[in-house]
Amino acid sequence: MSLGIAGQAVVLFAVTNVDDIVVLALFFAQGAGHRSTTRNIAAGQYLGFAAILAVAVAAAFGATFLPDEIIPYLGLLPLALGIKSAVQAWRRRADLGDDAKTADKAPGILEVASVTFANGGDNIGVYVPVFATAGAAGMSVYVVVFLALVAVWVAAGRFFATRPVIAKALSRWGHILLPIVLIGLGLLILVEGGAFGL
């Protein structure tokens, strides 16, 4: 039984988090060459995903920390971070000319965590009914599998960011792509959720 649930957990995690690999690869590209990059990204990813799981588990037991009307507004987090990254990239471009990559720094733990949480806010709506029907034992299997797969996702993001062809493209364009992806992600969350009557 728990083996079947573990398999279902793997599929559910992969389907609901496939877009995270792109964001993680961009974060790795942003922090390339900094010692704390992997640690910050892994810690931020775990922190953000643990928050998603905490809300989903609590909601499965009947608590409602995030009303459904609030979830679309989580899109404001990546939108704000994307705008901030775009402004920083623009300033660096003005200061450094074409070599805007030089001034990049490792992404912060809270930056990664907030993007992870905002990006996974809609996942909460998927996880809650699954967790509620799985019962306490089944839910614990889902949580353990999900937390193990976070490490796999971080490794996959790092893997893609360090492939020579991808790394070269991310090195050249990552400082532009990260703000675009974060702004797009934020707008998508806002629009799909119907925030502000969109």
Summary of the structure (lengths in Angstrom):
residues: 198
radius of gyration: 17.5
end to end distance: 42.9
largest distance: 59.2
contacts: 659
relative contact order: 0.23
helix: 85%
strand: 0%
